[in-house]
């Protein structure tokens, strides 16, 4: 390998690093935008779950055909909750408690539990047995509540 | 002959013991139910720091300082192991310790005072058989002007009305059950009813929420007011919330209220949940917005 080759390698490597780092650098979004985004995602999560709950409880049978869609959305949203809480998004207009960041392992455990319970609900819905669906919904609700209990500050709700 | 004697003895034993254990079990179950409904464990367990059940030590931050909940396990040295049933009754009914000291109303005796005699007895029977845990109480850290306990006598004269819940004859039995569970046993108003500067409840604003609740957090208005309360919730919405913690928009109870759901509300019977829900929705609607933010700028998470 000549000196020239080595230099060329270096330049290539540098370009590669730059190419990878550039979009990563661009991803450092404004923390307040990250917070707004996750609030929007969480709101959607709750909306789909409430909609699914209403169908499962037989309150709106005419929408039975939508159940799978709602449950799929919940499953998709809960696939990676911790990604909604990156470092640096703990300040600003958020009700997320510091524990999300300084007890990260516990938080990720809760998130994993929520992901698994969401998957289980989706599976139950495709199975079609209402008794099982009701049981899986309950488990998912428990997972949501457990995480809110430890990681979100309670604030007045209507 | 021997076999027959044995059979007779066994039968006699069954006759004498079985009903007794059955009754004891019923009493225990009833006691546990009340214990759940009264929410004792929520404040008297320092769950966040993995404290033993009922051994106290949880910090309650209030505008008057920080209260550390006491050990209410039957440990004779650090708990309530030397209490008699009469001591317990006096604590709940009059807010007075066995040594004759006034309790701070951080202990919700103004609500527990409304409990029926029989329920207090059953609760004591259950609580006095809890697992004893040795853990010395931590002194409260209060502002100077509330440290002098005898002053609580004045507070009581102003704001404390003793006496058990009186059923209202103009209301249904279910409504009365709901009122009893919400006000006496469940003590919802201790957090949800706003207080005046001296810490007395503003009765005309019952359950209308406050910006300065325990731990300094805002507590929602749960009167059925259409815009600032829960006027859009139906009975079934509240029952769902009591059971799973899920609100009509799919959001979940968090923080203290999640503990109340987990430790108390979800363990109630469907009938009792319905009774409480019906009672809450029958309250006079009070317009008292406690939300800091304006509408549509929710900051969830």
Interface residues (C-beta under 8 A of the other chain):
Chain A: X35 X38 X39 X42 X43 X45 X46 X47 X48 X49 X50 X51 X53 X57 X59 X84 X85 X93 X94 X95 X96 X138 X141 X142 X144 X145 X146 X148 X149 X151 X152 X153 X154 X155 X156 X157 X158
Chain B: X209 X217 X218 X219 X220 X221 X227 X228 X229 X230 X232 X236 X240 X244 X245 X246 X247 X248 X249 X250 X251 X252 X253 X254 X255 X256 X257 X258 X259 X261 X262 X290 X291 X292 X293 X298 X299 X300 X301
